[in-house]
Amino acid sequence: MKPWLWLPPKLAHDFSPWAIDLYSLFQSEIIPTWNSFTWKNLVFKNRLGLAGGVDKNADHLPAWSRLGCGFVEIGTVTPLPQKPNAGKIFDRSVQDQALWNKMGFPSAGAEEVFFNLKSFKESATLPVLINIGKNRTTANELAHVDYVQLVHHFHSVADAFVVNISSPNTSGLRDLAKPESLELFLKPLAESQRDYDIQKPILLKLSPDLEPDELKRILDSAVKHEIDGFVLTNTTLARNTQKQFPTEGGLSGLPVQLQAKKALKVAVAHLGSEKTKKLVISVGGVMTAEDVFERISLGADLIEVYSALIFSGMHFFRKVARTAHEYKQEPTN
C-alpha cells in the first residue's frame, strides 16, 4: 500500500498539494506525446488529463505539466469565494478503491483563479479547461447568471469551459438537467458565446446516475443549443462498496467505473455522426493504463483521472505513456 494511504484521509488530502509540487520538481519538463490529438485548434500532446476537483484554484498547473498531463481541468470555480460544506467532506476506502466527498464547490472565487491561470498561460501551452459552477446561495432560476458571468470573466484565458450541472453536493444542482430547466439554462449559455469573435468551447459535465433515456434527452438538447461536448461522468450517489459511506455525497473511483463506461457507450451511439463534431471526455473509474486505452477504444476523445492518482501515485501519467506502445499508441518522446 502506498505510504500516504496510511495517513487519515483528510490529512492526506490536505497534504497532497505540497506533495504534488515537490514530486513534480524531479520530473521531466517535456510532456510525453502519445496519440496526440487536435480539436478546435487545441493541441493535446496526449489524451490523458487531470479531472476537475483536484486543482480547484489553478494553484499547481506547472506541476501537472511536469507530471505528464496532456491537459488539465481546473475547478470547480464559482463567481464568489465559498467554503466547503459543513461537516465531514472527504473519505476513502483502499479496499474498494473508492473516494467519497461532500465538498460542494469550495472555491477561492473567480478573481483569484483568474490571476493564477493568467500567470500560467503567459508561458505555457498546456490546454486548460475551466470547470464552472454556481455559488450555493444562487437560486436555480438564476443559475445561468453565474455561469454566463464566469464564461465572460475567463474567456481570455480559458481553452474551454466545463459546465458542472451534475455535482451531488450542491443542493438542487442536478435539477438543472431536468427538461423544464435545461432549455432555459442552455439558451443564455450558448448566447454568451456570440459576444466573441473567437468562441471558446463549452462542455457539459453530466451525472453517472442518469438513465439512458435521460442522458439521450440531455444530449439532444445540448446539440440543439450547439454545446461543444460532454464530460462523462461526475461522482455517483449509488453505493456498491464494502465500506459504508454516508448516503449523501458522491463516490468516485472504481465504484463508478461501470456507470461511466455505460454513459460513454450510450453517448457515442446516440450522437452518431454528430459525435465527429463534439468532444467527449470520459472520467470515472479509470484506474489503470488498460482502462485509459479501453475508454479510447469505446469512443472517448480524451480521458481524465482523479482517484488513480490517490491509489497508484503521481507517476500515473508517465506510467501510461510508457505502456502506450502495448496498445499501439506509440510515445514519441
N, C-alpha and C positions, 0 to 999 in steps of 0.2 A: 504494500500500500504506500502511496506517495506520502512523504513526511508531513506535508501540510494538512493532510486529511486526519492527522491525529489531533489537530487543533480544533477547538469548538467552532462550529460553522460560522457564527457571526464574527469571531475573532479572525478566522482565516479570510473571510470576506473583506473585512476592514483592512487587513494587512496586504491583500493581494495587489493593490495599485502600486505600492512601493516595490514589491517583488517583481512585478512586470517591468517596471522601468530599469531595475538593477539587472535582471536577467538579460534584457534586450541589449544591454551595452556590450555583451560578449558575443553578439550575433553579427552576421554579415550585413552590410548596408545594401546589398543587392537583393531585390525581391525575386524569389525564384519564379521562373517563367515556365509554365506548362499549360497546354490547351488555352492559350491566350485568346481573348475574346473582345470584340469591339461592338459597341451598341450605342447609337445616337452620339457618336464622336467621343464616347468614353472608352478608354483602353484599359482592360483588365488583364494584367500580366498572368494571372492565374484565376481559377474560378472559385477559390475558397476565401471567404471573408469572415469578419467578426460580426456576430449578431448584435442587434440592439439590446441595450440593457447592461452591457459590460462597461463601456466607456461613456457614461451618461453625459458628461460635460466636456467631452473632447480634450481631456487632460493628458492623454497618453498616446496621441497619434504618432509621434516619431517612433515610439516603442513598437507599436503594431506593425509599422512598416519594416522595422528591423527584424521582427519575428517572422516575416514572410507572408503577411496578409496580401491577398490580391485586391482587397477593398475593405472599407470599414463602415459599419452602420453605427453612428453615434446616437445617443439619446436613450430614452425619450426626453425631448426638450419641451418645456412648457413656456408660455409667454412670460409669466411671473415666477420668481423662485418659489419653491414649495418643498416642505419636508416630507419624509416618508410617512406612510400611515402609522398610526399609533400601535404600540404593542409589538409582539414578535413579528419580524418581517422576513426572516430567512432561515432555512434549514436544509439539510441534505441527508441522503441515505447512500452510503457507499455500496451496500448490498444491492440496492435497486438501481444504482447509477442515476439517481434522481435528485433534482433540485426543486425546492419549494420556495416561493416568495410571495409576499403580500405587500410589496413596496409602494405601489401606487404613484408612479411617476415622480420620484424625488428628483429635483432639478435645480441647478444653480440659476436657471432663468435664461431667457433669450440673450440678454445683453452680455453676460459673462461668456456664454458658449460661443457667441459670435466673435468675441475677442480672441478666444482660444483657437477657433477654427481659422480665422483670418490670418493669424500669425503662422499657422502651419501651412496654409495653402499658398503663401507667398513664395515658398521654395520647394513645394512637394507636388508630385503628380499622382499620388495615390488617390483613387476615387473615394470620395466620402459621401455617404448617403445620410441624410438627417431625418431621424425618426421624430415626428412631431405629435404632440398630444395636447389636449385641453387641460387647463387648471381644474382641479376638482371642485372649485367653487363656481365654475361656469356651468350654467344650466344647459341641458342638451339642445334646447331650442336655439341657443346662441353659440353652440359649439363651433359652427362653421366660422364664426368671427375669430376665434382663437387660431384655428388652422390657417385661415387666409392671412391673418396677421403674421404668422410665422413664415409662411411662404414669401411674403414681401420682405420680411426682415432678413431672411437668409439667402435671398435669391442671388446675390452677388457672389456668394462663397459656396453654395451648395452644388453638388454634382447631380443630386436627385433628392426627392423627398419621399419618405415612407410615412404614410398617414396611418397612425395607430388608432384603430377603432375596435380593437379586439382584446385589450388587456382585461382580465377579470378583476383587476384590483382597483379600478376607478368606478365607483358606483354608477350604474346605468350606461356605461360607455358602449357596451356591446349592443345596446338598443339602437344605436346609430346605424347599425347594419340591417335593421328591420325595414320592410318595404315602405312603411309610411314615413320613415325618417330618412332613408338613404337617398332618395331622389332630391329632397330638399337640401341635404348635406352636400351632395356631389356637385350640384349645379354651380353654386358660388365658388367652389374649389376649382372647378375647371375654368370658370370665367376669370379667375385671378391670373391665369397664365397669359391672357390676352393683352395684358398691360406691358408685355415684354417682347422685344424682337427675338431674343434668344430665350426659348422656353426651357425650363428645367423639368425633367420627367417626374411624374407623380405616381407612386405605387401605393396600393392598399395592402395593409397587413391584416390578415384575416385569422379567425379563430379556428382551431382544430375541432371544436365541438359542433360545428355546423353539419347538418345533414346534407347529403349530396345535392338534393333539390334546392336547399337554401343557398349553398355555395354557387350553384349554377345561376340562380337568380341574381346574386350579387355580381357575378362575372358579367352577366348580360347588361346590367345597369351600368357597370363601370365601363364597359366597351362603348355603350351608348354615349357616355359623357367623356369619351376619349381619354380615360385613365390609361397610363402607360404600362402598368404591370402590377404584379402581385407578389407579396411575401407570404409564403405558406409554410409554417403557421406560427402562431403565438403559443403561449402556455395553455394547458388544459385544466378544466375543472374535474375531469374524470379522475378516479382513484383506483389504480390497479397495482399497488405496491405492497410489499410485505410490511414496511413501516407504516404506522398510522399517522398520516399528516392531517392537519386541520381541513375541514371541508371547504372553508374559504381559501382564497389564494390560488395561484397557478402552479402546476407541475411542469417541469421541463426535463430534458434528458431522455433516457431510454423509455420511460413510460409513455411518451408522446410520439414515439417513432412510427408506430403503425398508423396512427391518425394522420401524421404529417405526410407519410407516403401515399395514403389513400387520397388526401386532399390534392396532392400533386397529380396523381393519376387522373382524378376527376377533372381537374382544371385543364390539363393538357388535352384530354379527349374532348372536353366540351368546347374549348376555344377553337379547336380545329385549325383551319387555315389562318384564323386571326392570331394564333399563337406566334407566328413569324414576326408580327408587329409589336408584340408585347415582351416585356422582361419578366421572367418567372424565377423567383428565388425560393429555394427550398431550405427550410430550417426546422429543426426539431428531431432529436434522437440521432443526430449524426455523430457517432461515437468513434468510428474507425475510418481508415483510408478507404476500405471497401465500401462503407456507407456513402462516402463522398462520390465515388465513381458510379455507384448504383443510382444515386439521385440524378446524375448527369444522364445516365442511360434511360431514365424514366422521363426525361424531357426538361429537367431544370437547366436554366442557363447559368445560374450561379448558386453556390451553396454557402450557408452560414453556420458557424458553430459557436457554442457557449459552454455547455456542460462538459464537452470533451476536454476543454482547457482545464477544468477542475479535476477531472478524474484521470486524465492522461498527462497533462502538463503543457507548458507553454511551447514546447518543441513540436506541437501537433502540426502546425502549418508546414514546417520544413520536413517533418516525417512524411506527410502526404506527398510533398514534392519529390522526395527521394524514392517513393514507391510508385510514382506516376507511370514509369515505364512498364510496370506489371499490368497496367490497364490500358496500355497502348496510348498513354498520354505523356509523351517524352518531354522531360525537362530540358530546357535549352541553356541553363546555367546552374 
